[in-house]
Amino acid sequence: MKNKSINFVDAFSFQVKELFIIKNPEYAGPEKEKAYQTREFADFSKKIGKKYVYVFYPWNFSLVKTVQKKDYLELKTNRNRDLITEGEQTKLRKAKIAVFGMSVGSNIALVLTQAGISNEITISDFDSLDTTNLNRIIAGVHQVGLSKCAITARHIYEDNPFAKITVLSDGVNKKNIENLLRHKKLDLIVDEVDNMAVKIDIRVLAQKYKVPVVMVTDNGESIVLHIERYDLAHKKIFGKELAHFESFMAPGIAREKVAELIISDIVGGINKVDKRMIKSVSRVIKKELVSWPQLGSAAILAGVMATYAIKQIILGYDKRIDVRGHISPLGIQYGTHNE
């Protein structure tokens, strides 16, 4: 490996041209090649000529010459306008978001990054990639055995080399969550952890520090989106009082008990659970299946819908305090606990 050659990529020379067209949109279109022969472009190139940095990606031995942070973020989000205004994009970029759990959560983190949301992001997971994860995590067989956090962080850095990523590679617990919240490191939490007790801990602490929580649960081909606005003084957990969940927080809780909570309090009743999912749940409880089934299409849908919801929250466009939405690729059945 020590003799591995470095792949040099000169993105800068292309980016200078892109920036010039963005700042001079009258040259956009099929005639833009002529613009690069103008005096205006020559002057622009001279002015920006030394405003570059080198970014090294050790995992793929790539050295990239690229524009500096301000220009990069302008390029990165230019095609978002005016679906997202410049002012909105700045507000979204400054939001500090945590995504806990890198199975479905990895998709959410990647869509957030692609949309230019949260330049300062926290990710957590204690697990490494298995081949069975490849149906829903964007990765490759060459990464089997690698930390899920490392895989997600690499994706984020490749998309935005100026991102600030905090990685909690041992997962989350009350202590490190409260440490983040106490020091105002988080504006919003995305909960995608599997441990039910930790889910409750997240919400208890989110209430204490008045931070909203977003969660997506896959349900066959569909998803269930939860939004709990603890920043707006919401006091319940999945629509119920904390006391309701105390029996679910004991160590070694039975799988049947967890399944009961997921079906009733998270999905919203057995009539709303995918029929094939119900069959699988019973097989998991009997240990005929290793784990709950999940589809990559639902994981990607989770990334899309969580990102949409987060954008509405950060920009202040949605003030509902407790929302549960059932969403499928074929349409939306939207319900709320309390508006």
C-alpha positions in Angstrom: 0.0 0.0 0.0 2.9 2.4 0.7 3.7 2.5 -3.0 0.1 3.2 -4.0 0.0 6.1 -6.6 -2.1 9.2 -5.8 -4.8 10.1 -8.2 -4.7 13.9 -8.7 -8.0 15.6 -9.7 -8.0 19.2 -10.9 -11.6 20.1 -10.2 -10.5 23.8 -9.8 -10.1 24.4 -13.6 -13.7 23.3 -14.2 -15.0 25.1 -11.1 -13.6 28.5 -12.3 -15.6 28.2 -15.4 -18.8 27.2 -13.5 -18.4 30.1 -11.1 -17.9 32.6 -14.0 -21.2 31.5 -15.6 -23.0 31.6 -12.3 -21.8 35.1 -11.7 -22.5 36.1 -15.3 -25.7 34.2 -16.2 -26.0 36.1 -19.5 -23.4 33.7 -20.8 -25.3 30.6 -19.8 -26.4 28.2 -22.6 -24.9 26.7 -25.7 -22.8 29.7 -26.3 -20.9 29.6 -23.0 -17.7 28.2 -24.6 -17.4 31.6 -26.3 -17.5 33.3 -22.9 -14.3 31.6 -21.9 -12.5 33.5 -24.7 -13.6 36.9 -23.4 -11.6 39.5 -21.6 -14.2 39.3 -18.7 -13.3 35.6 -18.2 -9.6 36.2 -18.3 -9.9 38.9 -15.6 -12.1 36.7 -13.5 -9.7 33.8 -13.8 -6.8 36.0 -12.8 -8.7 37.3 -9.8 -9.7 33.8 -8.5 -6.5 32.1 -9.7 -5.0 31.5 -6.2 -8.2 30.9 -4.3 -8.0 27.1 -4.1 -7.2 24.4 -1.6 -6.1 20.8 -1.8 -8.2 18.1 -0.3 -6.7 14.6 0.3 -9.0 11.5 0.6 -6.8 8.8 2.1 -9.3 6.0 1.6 -9.2 6.3 -2.2 -5.8 8.0 -2.6 -7.3 11.0 -4.3 -5.8 14.5 -4.1 -8.3 17.1 -5.3 -7.6 20.8 -6.2 -10.8 22.7 -5.5 -12.1 26.1 -4.9 -12.2 27.4 -1.3 -15.2 26.9 1.0 -17.3 29.9 0.2 -17.1 29.3 -3.6 -17.5 25.6 -3.2 -20.8 26.0 -1.2 -22.0 28.5 -3.8 -21.4 26.0 -6.5 -22.8 23.1 -4.5 -26.1 24.8 -3.8 -26.6 26.9 -7.0 -29.0 24.5 -8.6 -31.2 24.5 -5.4 -32.3 28.1 -6.2 -34.9 29.3 -6.2 -36.6 26.2 -4.7 -34.4 27.2 -1.8 -33.5 30.9 -1.6 -30.0 32.1 -0.8 -31.2 33.2 2.7 -32.9 29.9 3.4 -29.8 27.9 2.2 -27.6 29.8 4.6 -30.0 29.1 7.5 -30.2 25.4 6.5 -26.4 25.1 6.2 -25.9 26.5 9.8 -28.3 24.1 11.4 -26.5 21.6 13.6 -28.1 18.2 13.2 -27.4 14.8 14.7 -28.3 11.5 13.0 -28.2 8.7 15.5 -28.1 5.2 13.8 -26.5 4.6 10.4 -28.7 2.1 8.8 -31.8 4.1 7.7 -29.9 7.1 9.2 -27.1 6.9 6.7 -29.5 7.7 3.9 -30.9 10.6 5.8 -27.4 12.0 6.5 -26.5 11.7 2.8 -29.6 13.4 1.5 -29.2 16.2 4.1 -25.6 16.7 2.9 -26.6 16.6 -0.8 -29.3 19.3 -0.1 -26.7 21.6 1.6 -28.3 21.1 5.0 -26.1 21.0 8.2 -22.5 21.8 7.4 -21.9 20.7 11.1 -23.3 17.2 11.5 -23.1 14.6 14.2 -23.4 10.9 13.3 -23.4 7.8 15.5 -23.4 4.0 15.3 -21.3 1.3 17.0 -21.9 -1.2 14.3 -19.9 -2.2 11.2 -21.2 -3.1 7.7 -22.4 -6.6 7.0 -23.2 -7.9 3.5 -26.8 -8.1 4.5 -26.9 -4.4 5.1 -26.1 -3.7 1.4 -29.8 -3.9 0.4 -30.4 -0.5 2.2 -27.0 1.2 2.9 -25.3 2.9 0.1 -21.9 1.1 0.2 -20.0 -1.7 -1.5 -18.8 -5.2 -0.8 -15.2 -3.8 -0.5 -16.4 -2.0 2.7 -17.8 -5.0 4.5 -16.4 -4.9 8.1 -15.9 -1.2 8.0 -17.6 1.1 10.5 -21.0 2.3 9.3 -20.0 5.7 10.7 -16.8 5.7 8.6 -18.7 4.8 5.4 -21.2 7.6 6.0 -18.5 10.2 7.0 -16.6 9.4 3.8 -19.7 9.9 1.7 -20.3 13.3 3.4 -16.7 14.5 3.0 -16.6 13.5 -0.7 -19.8 15.5 -1.2 -18.7 18.4 1.0 -15.0 18.5 1.9 -15.7 21.5 4.2 -18.2 19.6 6.4 -17.5 19.4 10.1 -18.4 15.9 11.2 -18.6 14.6 14.8 -18.4 10.8 14.8 -19.7 8.8 17.8 -18.4 5.4 16.8 -19.5 3.8 20.1 -23.1 4.8 19.6 -25.1 7.1 21.8 -26.1 7.0 25.5 -27.6 9.5 28.0 -24.2 10.9 28.9 -22.9 11.7 25.4 -26.3 12.9 24.2 -26.7 15.3 27.1 -23.1 16.5 26.6 -24.0 17.5 23.1 -27.2 19.2 24.1 -25.8 21.0 27.2 -23.1 22.6 25.0 -25.6 23.6 22.3 -24.0 21.3 19.7 -27.4 20.3 18.3 -30.4 22.1 16.9 -32.3 18.9 15.9 -32.0 15.1 16.4 -32.8 12.4 13.9 -33.4 9.2 15.9 -32.7 6.0 13.9 -31.4 3.8 16.8 -32.7 0.3 17.4 -32.6 0.3 21.2 -36.0 1.2 22.6 -34.6 2.5 25.9 -32.2 4.8 24.1 -35.1 6.1 22.0 -36.9 7.1 25.2 -33.7 8.6 26.6 -33.3 10.7 23.5 -36.8 12.2 23.9 -36.5 12.8 27.6 -33.3 14.8 27.0 -34.8 16.5 23.9 -37.7 17.8 26.1 -35.2 19.0 28.7 -33.2 21.0 26.2 -36.1 21.9 23.9 -34.7 20.3 20.7 -37.0 18.7 18.1 -36.8 15.0 17.2 -37.5 13.5 13.8 -37.7 9.7 13.3 -38.5 7.5 10.3 -39.6 3.9 10.7 -39.8 1.7 7.6 -43.0 -0.3 7.1 -42.6 -2.6 4.1 -42.5 -0.5 1.0 -43.6 2.5 3.0 -42.4 4.6 5.9 -43.8 6.3 9.0 -42.5 9.8 9.7 -42.6 11.1 13.3 -42.0 14.7 14.3 -41.9 15.7 17.9 -41.5 19.4 18.5 -39.9 19.5 21.9 -38.6 23.0 20.9 -42.3 24.1 21.0 -42.9 22.7 24.5 -44.3 19.3 23.4 -44.4 17.0 26.5 -45.3 13.5 25.2 -43.4 10.6 23.7 -45.0 9.0 20.6 -48.3 10.7 21.7 -48.2 9.2 25.3 -46.9 10.1 28.7 -43.5 8.9 29.8 -44.9 6.5 32.4 -46.4 4.4 29.5 -42.9 3.5 28.4 -41.2 2.7 31.7 -41.7 -1.1 31.3 -40.0 -0.9 27.8 -36.8 0.5 29.2 -35.8 -2.4 31.4 -32.6 -4.4 30.3 -33.3 -7.6 28.3 -36.8 -6.6 27.3 -38.6 -9.4 25.3 -38.8 -9.1 21.5 -42.6 -9.4 21.8 -42.8 -6.4 24.0 -40.7 -4.3 21.6 -42.9 -5.5 18.6 -46.0 -4.5 20.6 -44.7 -0.9 21.1 -43.6 -0.5 17.5 -46.9 -1.7 16.1 -49.2 0.3 18.5 -47.3 3.5 19.4 -44.9 4.0 16.5 -46.7 2.7 13.4 -50.2 3.5 14.8 -52.0 0.1 15.1 -51.9 -3.3 13.5 -54.2 -2.2 10.7 -51.5 0.2 9.4 -48.7 -2.3 9.4 -47.7 -3.9 6.0 -49.2 -7.4 6.0 -46.0 -9.0 5.0 -44.3 -7.1 7.8 -46.7 -8.6 10.3 -45.8 -12.1 9.1 -42.1 -11.3 9.4 -42.5 -9.9 12.9 -43.9 -13.2 14.1 -41.1 -15.1 12.5 -38.5 -12.8 14.1 -40.1 -13.4 17.5 -39.9 -17.2 16.9 -36.3 -16.8 15.7 -37.1 -18.1 12.2 -35.7 -14.8 10.8 -32.6 -13.0 11.9 -34.1 -9.5 12.0 -37.0 -7.3 10.9 -37.1 -7.0 7.1 -36.1 -3.6 5.5 -36.0 -2.5 1.9 -33.5 -0.1 0.3 -36.4 1.7 -1.5 -37.9 2.5 1.9 -34.6 3.6 3.3 -34.1 6.1 0.4 -37.7 7.3 0.9 -36.8 7.9 4.5 -33.9 10.1 3.5 -36.1 12.1 1.2 -39.0 12.6 3.6 -36.8 13.2 6.7 -34.9 15.9 4.8 -38.1 17.6 3.7 -39.5 17.6 7.3 -36.2 18.9 8.7 -36.1 21.7 6.1 -39.7 22.8 7.1 -38.7 22.7 10.8 -35.5 24.7 10.5 -37.1 27.3 8.2 -40.1 27.6 10.6 -42.7 26.7 8.0 -44.3 23.9 10.0 -45.4 24.5 13.6 -47.2 21.2 14.3 -46.0 19.8 17.6 -46.6 16.0 17.2 -47.0 14.5 13.7 -47.2 10.9 12.4 -47.3 10.6 8.7 -47.7 7.3 6.7 -45.9 7.8 3.4 -45.6 5.4 0.5 -44.1 5.8 -3.0 -47.6 5.9 -4.3 -48.9 8.7 -2.2 -49.2 10.1 1.2 -51.7 9.4 4.0 -50.9 12.0 6.5 -52.1 11.9 10.1 -51.3 13.8 13.3 -51.5 13.1 17.0 -51.9 16.8 17.8 -51.6 19.9 15.7 
